[in-house]
Amino acid sequence: MSLAAIQSRLITACAAAGRAPASVQLIAVSKVQPLERVVDVLEQGHRLFGENYVQEAVAKWPDLRVRFGPVQVHMIGPLQTNKAKVAAELFDAIHTLDRPSLADKLAKLAQARGASPQLFVQVNTGAEPQKAGILPEATDAFITQCRAMDLPVQGLMCIPPEGEESAPHFAMLAQMAARNGLTGLSMGMSSDFEAAIAHGATHIRVGSAIFGARDYGAPSPA
Ligand SMILES: *Cc1c(COP(=O)(O)O)cnc(C)c1O
């Protein structure tokens, strides 16, 4: 696969769903990828990336932004509260707002900085004990709580359980967003982004299908 191949599949999936291609943002997930692969995708003109680790992103993106100009980088991995300040300064959006203590911290940072990244509330749609995210039954109250803190909640995010069909999880997330008046839906990865687009995804997070497989044994790409 390649960036062009994924863009063309995105366009086909949008056509099948009767949606405008511009209504879906393609986040190229560059975590753990060798720098030359990331540079290659930047050279093809792509300007929206996703990262999972604050440290890796800090080592990579300030330099790349100097080289390539404005690039949007979204945080899609679990965020420790003690890294929230660095994250708020680096990222344009955080897709993993998953607990009240992180909401508190981000609200304080937003107050101090007078700005905040766009936020997505991560929902644990499969109610998996080992997975991050707000449980479905607690999500409406959590969104209300975040709004009371003036946090810019743009939408919801989910990672469906492995080995299960993604579509019911995407449908559930879309329903929860709609009833809370949220327009953003961060859902769909390399293996299921077309189904996510069919269910209304506004942000798909595609890594290996663009960059190739991740090699976690390789030295840090930073
Ligand atoms: C790594 C990651 C992705 C991209 O996964 P691929 O299967 O490589 O497309 C998407 N979303 C999250 C939250 C991830 O951690």
The ligand as an SDF file (V2000), in Angstrom:
LIG
                    3D

 15 15  0  0  0  0  0  0  0  0999 V2000
   -1.2440    2.4150   15.8540 C   0  0  0  0  0  0  0  0  0  0  0  0
   -2.6100    2.9680   15.8750 C   0  0  0  0  0  0  0  0  0  0  0  0
   -3.3400    3.1640   14.6850 C   0  0  0  0  0  0  0  0  0  0  0  0
   -2.8470    2.7410   13.3200 C   0  0  0  0  0  0  0  0  0  0  0  0
   -2.8920    1.3630   13.2230 O   0  0  0  0  0  0  0  0  0  0  0  0
   -2.6820    0.5960   11.8050 P   0  0  0  0  0  0  0  0  0  0  0  0
   -3.3190   -0.7110   12.0470 O   0  0  0  0  0  0  0  0  0  0  0  0
   -1.2370    0.5460   11.5890 O   0  0  0  0  0  0  0  0  0  0  0  0
   -3.4070    1.3970   10.7900 O   0  0  0  0  0  0  0  0  0  0  0  0
   -4.5860    3.7510   14.7820 C   0  0  0  0  0  0  0  0  0  0  0  0
   -5.1110    4.1260   15.9670 N   0  0  0  0  0  0  0  0  0  0  0  0
   -4.4420    3.9410   17.1280 C   0  0  0  0  0  0  0  0  0  0  0  0
   -5.0670    4.3760   18.3970 C   0  0  0  0  0  0  0  0  0  0  0  0
   -3.1830    3.3330   17.1170 C   0  0  0  0  0  0  0  0  0  0  0  0
   -2.5450    3.1480   18.2870 O   0  0  0  0  0  0  0  0  0  0  0  0
  1  2  1  0
  2  3  1  0
  2 14  2  0
  3  4  1  0
  3 10  2  0
  4  5  1  0
  5  6  1  0
  6  7  2  0
  6  8  1  0
  6  9  1  0
 10 11  1  0
 11 12  2  0
 12 13  1  0
 12 14  1  0
 14 15  1  0
M  END
$$$$
